[in-house]
Amino acid sequence: MSGRAEEVLREIEEAARRKYLPIIGPLRGKALAKIIAQLKPKRFLEVGTLIGYSAILMGKNLECDAEIITIEIDKKEAEIARKNIEKAEIKPKIQVIVGDASDVIPKLHGKFDLIFLDGHKGDYLKHLKMAEEKLHKGSVVVADNAGAYAYSMRDYLDYVRNSGQYKSRVIRLGEDGLEVSIKL
Ligand SMILES: C[S@@+](CC[C@H](N)C(=O)[O-])C[C@H]1O[C@@H](n2cnc3c(N)ncnc32)[C@H](O)[C@@H]1O
């Protein structure tokens, strides 16, 4: 693991405290990193880069053969994310795409082993359905804020829990949680 990655993560956590940035943070971040360590995805997609915290967190223990595509609608945040990712010196190739995930996802090719949804909560279901054809049996979809924002993402939670397409459960962490859904 890159020591630089840990330093950059601590710097972002400090900046997030000062500027109230909505990063996943250390508590849910630890659970996300554990999922990544178990699954070792080779190719994954993130919606909602912000300044790169979760992308670095997910990529820090992976090797050069892993590829992360992360989408951010705000150009300025994406620029900061690119700088943070470069500074973190992690091994996987991380591509930060600036744009609305609704426009970007349909243009992406290939399959994803994991998707991390962390954009606007009301768009989770739309983004999942757009990406669904790019999942394979066993792909994992992780949705942030499944505790504190469960109401805002209720259509999404209903879909992953009751459509019969996923095996899904919430991991509760403090006041919030991660919804982890495995494609059947
Ligand atoms: C909660 S923050 C992401 C935090 C980041 N994943 C982390 O933990 O470090 C949400 C981000 O999603 C971005 N966003 C919101 N809607 C989006 C969309 N439709 N497409 C791409 N990015 C979007 C916002 O600009 C914001 O930076």
The ligand as a Gaussian input file, in Angstrom:
#p B3LYP/6-31G(d) Opt

LIG

0 1
 C      -21.276000      12.829000      -1.655000
 S      -20.244000      13.558000      -2.868000
 C      -19.155000      12.249000      -3.288000
 C      -18.156000      11.938000      -2.235000
 C      -17.061000      10.997000      -2.678000
 N      -17.588000       9.791000      -3.275000
 C      -16.226000      10.606000      -1.479000
 O      -16.671000       9.810000      -0.638000
 O      -15.094000      11.104000      -1.372000
 C      -21.291000      13.609000      -4.259000
 C      -20.642000      14.088000      -5.524000
 O      -21.454000      13.671000      -6.615000
 C      -21.421000      14.649000      -7.606000
 N      -22.604000      14.439000      -8.458000
 C      -23.899000      14.690000      -8.159000
 N      -24.706000      14.340000      -9.185000
 C      -23.886000      13.839000     -10.146000
 C      -24.116000      13.315000     -11.457000
 N      -25.352000      13.235000     -11.964000
 N      -23.070000      12.898000     -12.183000
 C      -21.801000      12.966000     -11.665000
 N      -21.520000      13.464000     -10.443000
 C      -22.548000      13.887000      -9.689000
 C      -21.428000      15.960000      -6.817000
 O      -20.945000      17.035000      -7.595000
 C      -20.524000      15.611000      -5.636000
 O      -19.183000      15.966000      -5.881000

